[in-house]
Amino acid sequence: MILTACEHCGGELRRAGIGRPQRFCSTRCRVASHRARRAVPAEIRGRDRWVRRSADKVPLRADTGRPASSTDPATWTTHAAAAASPHGAGLGYVLADGDDIVVLDLDHCLSGGRLAPWAARILAACPPTYAEVSPSGTGLHIWGRGRLARGRRIRRQDGAAIEAYSDGRYIALGHRYADAPLELADLSEVLADLL
Ligand SMILES: [Zn+2]
């Protein structure tokens, strides 16, 4: 009887006796899964907009670990340099003016890996595009191309916060949501409907 499936390939998990339940069928699947969770679209990986972030989401310079600024490019670096940095608790990405990259930030929409219906509706309204789970594990960041007329805008739906950012702001990255595509779609229409 298959009790659970490998989280990466869906294959059968052999029971290894008493102990913690396994999540992957093999070391290969464990490594591949972690790599997939860290994958980011080339469109943002290729830009020098990367910083580190502290556990409490303060942006940090990858080279020194000192605070970074979302308006000072001298405090940003490449994805490779930020990924290799020992400082802080993870990665951050700066949304810089003129890049036309936009992030929809949906707070408190994930619980136990389940997306709340209001957030699922928004994600479904978007063309296939990159999305990631916030560092807290309870929020969703939907990434795409677009521009906001007035930078950050906020709307509340069903008592939940929806925010959108396009410049002068940094995003604390968590990990890729499910099998979200590693590309950014044009979110202009979705933003026009939503905001
Ligand atoms: Zn597997």
Boltz pocket constraint, residues with backbone or C-beta under 6 A from the ligand:
constraints:
  - pocket:
      binder: B
      contacts: [[A, 6], [A, 7], [A, 8], [A, 9], [A, 10], [A, 11], [A, 24], [A, 25], [A, 26], [A, 29]]
      max_distance: 6.0
